[in-house]
Amino acid sequence: MPGEASSPRKTGMSNLLFDLPESLSPKMKWLRQHGLILRKLENGQWECALDAENFGRGETDEDACVDFCLKTKLAHWSAENI
């Protein structure tokens, strides 16, 4: 109607030109491939874990991944992509 403010139409990403396939970084692919979870703990440390018994911790997310690899003998994500 004339005089009414029109609200902008909400569009999701799928309504744009075309959908893009998911593009993960090598690190995220590695985490997903091995079923690992990377998270920041309440104490400020990072944890890379498969389950409650298989985990690595460190000051950074990378330190946690390296610690996990050393403990479990899993190849690090950067070594798997060489």
Residue pairs with C-beta under 8 A, 6 or more apart in sequence:
13 19
24 32
26 77
26 78
26 81
27 65
27 77
29 77
30 36
30 77
30 80
31 37
31 38
31 48
31 77
34 50
34 74
35 50
36 48
36 49
36 50
36 68
37 47
37 48
37 49
37 50
38 46
38 47
38 48
38 61
38 64
38 65
39 46
39 47
39 49
40 46
40 47
40 61
41 47
41 57
45 57
45 58
45 59
45 64
46 57
46 58
46 59
46 60
46 61
46 63
46 64
47 55
47 56
47 57
47 64
48 55
48 56
48 57
48 61
48 64
48 65
48 67
48 68
49 55
49 56
49 68
50 68
50 72
54 68
54 71
54 72
55 68
55 71
56 64
56 65
56 66
56 67
56 68
56 69
56 70
56 71
56 72
57 63
57 64
57 67
58 64
58 65
58 66
58 67
65 76
65 77
66 76
68 74
69 75
69 76
